[in-house]
Amino acid sequence: MRYETKILILISIVFIFSLTMINFINLYYLNEVIDKYQYVNYLLEKQGYGYLSEPNLNIKDIKKDYGKSLLIWEAFLVFSSILIVYKITERYLEKEKRYKQFLQLLLLSVSHKLGNKTTSLNINIEILKNKCNNPTTEKIEKLVKTINYDLKNLIETFKKFQFERKNEERFFIDELILNNLKEFEFSNKKLFLRLSKLEVYKIKSDIDIILNIAIENAFKYSKNKVMIKIFKKMLIIKNDIKKDLESGSGIGLIILEEVAKLNDIKVIKKVKGKYFTIYLCLS
């Protein structure tokens, strides 16, 4: 269901409930006044004083006309107010959508330019290696390969981001994990999987980004062991830590935490001994 539709339904419910209560109170007091009027007329007639007004006055018709007029004007008030609020909300969300599309283009543009620069670096390193192949050149080559790898993963993450409005849906976390694992090479690493069925109601593309970053980091920085476990409503991703670990920029974990926050997922990071663990509370 679209966000605008939810707002429209909510406003409609509030208006209808409020005006129903107002009508009920109004008609209750109107009935009280009419009953008292009829009672006074009855007493006056009984004592021979006659009616306060015409004896043929039709109280039911008056109540009916009053109720009809009230209903028409209240219906006009409700639908005109809802329409105005809906149009304002739709305009605001359309503006927000344009900003998000611009941000998406900006991110992809920057990624594209960085990709061109790293391609140029790779070519220059190959030329440098042919002229003077030494430990310094090898170190530079290794560094550029790391940058290429990180940039590639960053671009893939950007591509997965859906900047248009997204809806929550039901899906299984264990199936999404297995799909993500197909993207990684772990022939030289030991992978321990303890997955049970876990159904969640979240934005699937966002959870896919979170899992991809968490699993990618686990393989990237592990020595030779990665464990992925589902315990109740908790996803645990654990890896042993390399001795010669080169620290990254940390952008991946920042993206992970921000996307998790948007989806009401609590992220806990722990380093204990030789192991690094990420806990994702999916409840």
Beta strands, then each sheet from edge to edge (+ up, - down):
strand 1: 169-172
strand 2: 190-194
strand 3: 199-202
strand 4: 222-231
strand 5: 234-241
strand 6: 266-272
strand 7: 275-281
sheet 1: 1+ 3-
sheet 2: 2+ 4+ 5- 7+ 6-
end
